């Protein structure tokens, strides 16, 4: 794809820097956010909806149809895109009845009973991603058709539109310039069928664009081109200059649509953002620079060279998710503009509040101020250190450890303590979760070092009464597994 490969902290910031960064006000109409829930200790949905409202997000994109999340969005006025996970595509593709049941339970009920403003159904999530090796190629379109039929049968065909969030790797440029854009040859026919269906039903094309990923996978990618400061050398495409990757990538899609006869199909940017940890290029400074740059870039409503006008976009993401898969990279758990507890990571003017500052979650309840660390008299040479750390990290979150990360400057003992504490907090500070044999101890002295914060987890949210027992069992199951493991190596 030439110049356009696509794919896939300090919490305390000085008041002076905050003020300087928020001087420039932007105004974005209808700003959206992705609300993911793959967290060990998610904030209560009502708390998240209050965050969305107070920060004046007008749209939210969900990755599933979680009942509590949708219920909390009732009467909020926030426009909702509700998602169908990829693992459900087969059943919906092969059964219209299954599609009708899904729409009745997850769309009709919430609209009619809970007064949720559902506007879109996202059928799948990046189902044509190259790394899926075609697993969802033959089920995505039939699932899309069945959901559309179910919406029409429910009398919602005009009110709720279907779409398929696709990764930007579904198109490419044969010339290295946007004007050479077309859909990938191996999926061209599948995509064209979907695009025609979207067009016929007045539905949008949804694409996820990530300049960070280009920088992550290609060390030679020009860093400045990922941002919106105008510091990069422009790319001249037949007289049209592109000063940043987003515009070039977006217009590669526009050209692909145009070449196939759908030049006027609406485009939604389903995901765009920058992570803050887990990689040397995933940091607070870059994330603030990118997200603030994007806000400023779209605030004027001028769009891109090929698509002048307002850009419909959902920021990725609202809150960190410490239980996400890290197969793509350790950065996957750090996309939020808010930390796990709903506290802002950095100054970000969304142009939606009077002060221009992000408003944190309210009334967050934390667990006790205590941590699990390595004993002062424990030896790093102890043969149980390596398996203990490996076990802790496999069931907790050690993605802040490593080169260029917020905890990358810890010494060996610090790394061990971080792993132990992450596991301890994940298990709600249960005594059994800090019993690594002759290696660990509980302390009430905060072991935080510089930018490396040893977190205290928030109180667990178990959801509705029907979900509570399962959640408790999962927590107790972790503790039991911990006890069994630690017993075997004592």
C-alpha positions in Angstrom: 0.0 0.0 0.0 2.9 2.3 -0.5 2.9 5.2 1.9 -0.4 4.2 3.5 0.0 0.9 5.4 -3.0 0.4 7.5 -4.2 -2.3 9.8 -5.3 -3.0 12.5 1.9 8.3 32.2 1.7 10.6 34.0 -1.7 10.9 35.5 -0.9 14.1 37.3 -0.4 16.9 34.9 0.5 20.4 36.0 -2.2 23.0 36.0 -0.1 25.3 33.9 0.3 22.7 31.1 -3.4 21.9 31.3 -4.3 25.5 30.9 -2.0 26.0 27.9 -3.2 22.9 26.1 -6.8 23.9 26.5 -6.5 27.4 25.3 -7.6 26.5 21.7 -11.3 25.8 21.7 -12.8 23.4 19.1 -16.4 22.7 18.3 -17.4 19.2 17.1 -21.0 18.4 16.3 -22.2 15.0 17.3 -19.0 13.6 18.6 -19.1 9.9 19.4 -17.2 7.5 21.6 -16.5 3.7 21.7 -17.6 2.2 25.0 -15.9 -1.2 25.4 -16.5 -3.3 28.5 -13.7 -5.9 28.4 -12.5 -4.9 31.9 -12.0 -6.9 35.0 -13.5 -4.1 37.1 -15.8 -2.0 34.8 -17.4 1.2 36.0 -21.1 0.9 36.6 -23.0 1.6 33.4 -24.9 4.5 35.0 -21.6 6.1 35.9 -20.3 5.8 32.4 -23.5 7.2 30.9 -23.2 10.2 33.2 -19.6 10.6 32.0 -20.8 10.6 28.4 -23.5 13.1 29.1 -21.3 15.5 31.2 -18.6 15.4 28.5 -21.4 15.9 25.9 -20.8 13.0 23.7 -23.8 12.7 21.5 -23.2 9.2 20.2 -21.8 6.0 21.6 -20.8 2.8 19.9 -21.1 -0.6 21.7 -19.4 -3.8 20.7 -22.3 -6.0 21.9 -25.8 -5.6 23.3 -25.1 -5.7 27.0 -28.4 -5.2 28.8 -27.2 -3.0 31.6 -25.3 -0.7 29.3 -28.3 -0.2 27.0 -30.7 0.2 29.9 -28.4 2.9 31.4 -28.5 4.7 28.0 -32.3 4.9 28.2 -33.7 8.4 28.1 -30.2 9.8 27.9 -30.7 11.2 24.4 -27.4 9.7 23.3 -27.5 8.1 19.9 -26.5 4.4 20.1 -24.8 2.0 17.7 -25.3 -1.5 19.1 -23.0 -4.3 18.1 -23.2 -8.0 17.1 -19.9 -9.8 17.9 -18.3 -11.8 15.2 -18.9 -15.1 16.9 -22.7 -14.6 16.5 -22.5 -14.0 12.7 -22.9 -17.6 11.8 -26.1 -18.2 13.7 -27.7 -15.0 12.5 -26.5 -15.6 8.9 -28.1 -19.1 8.8 -31.3 -18.3 10.6 -33.7 -15.4 10.0 -35.5 -16.5 13.1 -32.3 -16.0 15.1 -31.9 -12.5 13.6 -35.5 -11.6 14.5 -35.0 -12.9 18.0 -31.9 -10.8 18.4 -33.5 -7.6 17.1 -36.6 -8.1 19.3 -34.4 -8.6 22.4 -31.7 -6.1 21.8 -33.2 -3.4 19.7 -37.0 -3.3 19.8 -37.3 -3.9 23.6 -34.7 -1.2 24.4 -36.3 1.3 22.0 -39.9 0.7 23.1 -39.5 -0.1 26.8 -36.3 1.6 27.9 -36.4 4.5 25.4 -32.9 4.0 24.1 -32.1 6.0 21.0 -30.7 3.1 18.9 -29.7 4.4 15.4 -27.4 1.7 14.1 -26.7 -2.0 14.4 -23.1 -2.9 13.7 -23.1 -6.4 12.2 -19.7 -7.8 13.2 -16.5 -6.0 14.1 -13.8 -5.8 11.5 -14.9 -9.3 10.2 -12.7 -9.1 7.1 -9.5 -8.4 9.0 -6.6 -10.2 7.3 -5.6 -12.0 10.5 -9.0 -13.7 10.6 -8.0 -15.6 7.4 -11.4 -15.4 5.9 -13.3 -16.9 8.8 -16.2 -14.5 8.5 -16.2 -13.9 4.7 -19.3 -16.0 3.9 -21.4 -15.1 7.0 -21.1 -11.3 7.2 -23.3 -10.4 4.3 -26.1 -13.0 5.0 -26.1 -11.8 8.7 -26.4 -8.2 7.4 -29.3 -9.2 5.2 -31.1 -11.0 8.0 -30.7 -8.2 10.5 -32.1 -5.8 7.9 -35.1 -8.0 7.3 -35.7 -8.4 11.0 -35.5 -4.6 11.5 -38.1 -4.1 8.7 -40.4 -6.8 10.2 -40.1 -5.0 13.6 -41.2 -1.7 11.9 -37.7 -0.2 12.5 -36.3 -0.3 9.0 -36.3 3.5 8.6 -35.3 4.3 12.2 -32.4 1.9 12.6 -29.8 1.3 9.9 -27.4 -1.6 9.6 -23.6 -1.2 9.0 -20.4 -3.3 9.1 -17.5 -1.7 11.0 -14.5 -2.6 8.8 -10.8 -2.2 9.3 -9.0 0.1 6.9 -7.1 -2.9 5.5 -10.1 -3.8 3.3 -8.9 -1.3 0.8 -5.5 -0.4 -0.6 -3.8 1.8 -3.2 -2.1 0.4 -6.2 -0.1 3.6 -6.6 0.7 4.6 -3.1 -1.7 7.6 -3.4 -5.3 7.9 -2.5 -6.4 8.1 -6.1 -5.1 4.5 -6.6 -7.5 3.3 -4.0 -9.7 0.1 -4.5 -10.9 -2.7 -2.4 -8.6 -5.6 -1.7 -8.6 -8.0 -4.6 -9.2 -11.1 -2.4 -12.4 -9.7 -0.9 -13.5 -7.4 -3.7 -16.7 -9.3 -4.5 -17.7 -9.8 -0.9 -17.2 -6.1 -0.2 -19.0 -4.9 -3.3 -22.1 -7.0 -2.3 -22.1 -5.3 1.1 -21.5 -1.8 -0.3 -24.4 -2.2 -2.7 -26.7 -3.5 0.1 -25.7 -0.5 2.3 -26.4 1.9 -0.5 -29.8 0.3 -1.4 -30.9 0.6 2.3 -29.6 4.1 3.0 -27.0 2.8 5.4 -23.4 4.1 5.9 -20.0 2.5 5.3 -18.1 2.3 8.6 -14.3 2.2 8.7 -11.8 2.2 11.5 -8.6 4.2 10.8 -5.5 4.0 13.0 -2.4 5.9 12.1 -0.8 4.5 15.3 -0.9 1.0 13.8 1.0 2.1 10.8 3.7 3.5 13.0 3.6 0.3 15.1 4.1 -2.1 12.3 6.5 0.0 10.2 9.5 1.6 11.9 10.2 3.6 8.8 6.8 5.2 8.8 7.2 9.0 8.9 6.1 9.9 12.4 5.0 13.4 11.7 2.6 12.2 9.0 0.6 10.4 11.7 -0.3 13.7 13.3 -2.3 16.8 12.3 0.3 19.6 13.0 1.2 20.1 9.4 4.9 19.4 10.1 5.0 16.5 7.6 6.1 16.8 4.0 2.8 16.7 2.0 2.0 13.9 -0.4 1.0 15.3 -3.8 -1.7 13.2 -5.5 -2.3 14.7 -8.9 -2.3 18.3 -7.5 -4.0 17.5 -4.2 -1.8 17.7 -1.2 -2.2 15.4 1.8 -0.6 16.6 5.0 -1.6 13.7 7.3 -2.3 10.0 7.1 -6.0 10.3 8.2 -7.0 12.4 5.2 -5.0 10.2 2.8 -6.4 7.0 4.2 -10.0 8.3 4.3 -9.8 9.4 0.7 -8.3 6.1 -0.4 -11.6 4.7 0.7 -13.5 7.5 -1.1 -11.7 6.6 -4.3 -12.4 2.9 -3.8 -16.1 3.6 -3.4 -16.1 6.0 -6.3 -14.4 3.6 -8.7 -17.0 1.0 -7.9 -20.0 3.3 -8.5 -20.8 4.3 -4.9 -19.0 7.7 -4.6 -21.8 9.2 -2.6 -22.1 6.5 0.1 -22.0 8.0 3.6 -18.9 7.2 5.6 -18.7 6.8 9.4 -15.3 6.7 11.1 -16.1 4.0 13.6 -12.9 4.1 15.5 -10.0 6.5 15.6 -7.6 7.2 18.5 -4.1 6.7 20.0 -3.1 4.4 22.9 -1.2 5.6 25.9 0.9 2.6 27.1 2.2 -0.8 26.1 4.6 0.5 23.4 7.3 3.1 22.9 5.0 5.1 20.6 1.9 4.6 22.8 2.3 7.4 25.4 0.4 10.3 26.9 2.2 13.0 24.9 1.5 11.3 21.5 -2.1 10.4 22.4 -2.9 14.0 23.5 -1.2 15.4 20.4 -3.1 13.0 18.1 -6.6 13.2 19.7 -6.4 17.0 20.2 -5.2 17.4 16.6 -8.0 15.3 15.3 -10.6 17.3 17.3 -9.2 20.5 15.9 -8.9 19.0 12.4 -12.6 18.1 12.1 -14.0 21.0 14.1 -14.2 23.3 11.1 -16.4 20.8 9.2 -14.2 21.1 6.1 -13.6 17.3 5.9 -11.1 15.8 3.6 -10.1 16.8 0.0 -12.3 14.2 -1.5 -15.1 14.6 1.1 -15.6 18.2 2.1 -18.1 18.6 5.0 -18.5 17.4 8.6 -16.9 14.0 9.6 -19.0 11.5 11.5 -16.5 9.9 14.0 -16.4 7.8 17.2 -13.3 8.2 19.3 -11.5 5.0 20.4 -11.9 4.7 23.1 -13.7 6.1 26.2 -12.1 3.9 29.0 -9.2 1.5 29.2 -10.0 -2.2 29.1 -7.6 -4.4 31.1 -9.1 -7.7 29.9 -8.8 -7.2 26.2 -6.7 -9.6 24.1 -3.1 -8.4 23.7 -2.5 -10.5 20.6 -2.3 -7.3 18.4 0.1 -5.8 21.0 0.3 -4.7 24.7 -1.1 -1.3 23.7 -4.6 -2.9 23.2 -5.5 -2.3 26.9 -4.7 1.4 26.9 -6.8 3.2 24.2 -9.0 5.1 26.6 -9.0 8.9 27.0 -9.9 7.9 30.6 -8.1 5.5 32.9 -9.9 2.4 34.2 -11.4 4.4 37.1 -12.8 7.2 34.8 -10.1 9.7 35.6 -8.9 11.8 32.6 -5.4 10.8 31.3 -4.4 14.2 29.8 -6.0 17.5 28.9 -8.3 17.1 25.9 -10.6 19.8 24.6 -13.5 18.1 22.9 -15.1 21.4 22.3 -18.2 20.2 24.1 -17.9 21.7 27.6 -17.6 25.2 28.8 -14.1 24.7 30.4 -12.8 22.5 27.6 -11.6 20.0 30.2 -12.6 16.3 30.4 -15.0 15.6 33.3 -14.1 12.5 35.4 -16.4 9.8 36.6 -18.2 10.7 39.8 -18.5 8.8 43.1 -16.0 6.1 42.2 -15.4 3.6 45.0 -11.9 2.3 45.5 -10.7 -0.7 47.4 -8.5 -0.4 50.4 -5.1 1.4 50.0 -2.9 -1.6 50.2 -0.6 -3.3 47.7 1.1 -6.7 47.2 4.9 -6.4 46.6 8.0 -8.5 46.7 9.4 -9.0 50.2 12.5 -7.0 51.0 14.4 -10.1 52.0 13.3 -12.2 49.1 16.0 -13.1 46.5 15.6 -12.5 42.8 17.6 -15.7 42.3 14.8 -17.7 44.0 13.6 -20.4 41.5 10.0 -19.5 42.3 10.3 -15.9 41.1 10.0 -16.6 37.4 7.0 -19.0 37.5 5.2 -16.7 40.0 5.6 -13.6 37.9 4.6 -15.6 34.8 1.5 -16.8 36.5 0.5 -13.4 37.9 0.9 -11.7 34.5 -1.0 -14.4 32.7 -4.1 -13.7 34.8 -3.6 -10.0 35.4 -2.2 -7.1 33.4 1.5 -6.5 33.0 1.3 -4.5 29.8 2.8 -1.4 31.4 6.1 -3.3 31.8 8.6 -3.2 28.9 10.7 -1.0 26.8 9.3 2.5 26.4 6.3 2.0 28.6 5.2 3.9 31.7 6.8 1.3 33.9 9.8 0.6 31.6 12.3 2.1 34.1 11.5 -0.3 37.0 14.3 -2.5 38.2 13.9 -6.3 38.4 12.4 -6.1 41.9 10.0 -3.5 40.8 8.8 -5.6 37.9 8.1 -8.5 40.3 6.2 -6.3 42.7 4.2 -4.8 39.8 3.2 -8.3 38.6 2.2 -9.4 42.1 0.2 -6.2 42.8 -1.6 -6.4 39.5 -2.7 -10.0 40.3 -3.6 -9.0 43.9 -5.8 -6.1 42.7 -7.4 -8.1 40.0 -8.5 -10.5 42.7 -10.1 -7.8 44.8 -7.2 -7.8 47.3 -8.1 -11.3 48.6 -5.4 -12.6 51.1 -4.8 -15.7 49.0 -3.8 -13.5 46.0 -0.7 -12.3 47.8 0.7 -15.5 49.0 3.5 -16.2 46.5 5.8 -18.6 48.4 8.2 -16.6 50.6 8.2 -13.9 47.9 5.3 -11.5 48.6 3.8 -9.3 51.3 1.0 -6.8 51.7 2.0 -3.2 52.3 0.2 0.0 52.9 3.1 2.1 51.5 2.4 3.1 47.9 5.1 1.5 45.7 4.4 3.9 42.8 7.6 5.1 41.2 7.6 8.1 38.9 5.3 7.5 36.0 4.7 3.9 37.0 1.5 3.8 39.0 0.8 0.8 41.2 -3.0 0.9 40.9 -5.6 0.2 43.5 -8.6 -1.4 41.8 -12.1 0.0 42.1 -14.9 -1.9 43.7 -16.2 -4.6 41.4 -19.5 -4.0 39.5 -21.4 -7.2 39.1 -24.3 -6.0 37.1 -28.0 -7.0 37.4 -29.2 -9.6 39.8 -29.3 -12.2 37.1 -25.6 -11.8 36.4 -24.4 -11.3 39.9 -23.8 -15.0 40.9 -21.7 -15.7 37.8 -19.5 -12.7 38.5 -18.9 -13.7 42.1 -18.1 -17.2 40.9 -15.5 -15.8 38.5 -13.9 -13.8 41.3 -13.8 -16.8 43.6 -12.6 -19.0 40.8 -9.6 -16.8 40.3 -8.9 -16.9 44.1 -9.2 -20.7 44.1 -6.9 -21.0 41.1 -4.4 -18.8 42.9 -4.6 -20.8 46.0 -4.1 -24.1 44.2 -1.2 -22.7 42.2 0.6 -21.3 45.2 0.1 -24.5 47.1 1.8 -26.5 44.4 5.0 -24.4 44.5 5.2 -23.9 48.3 
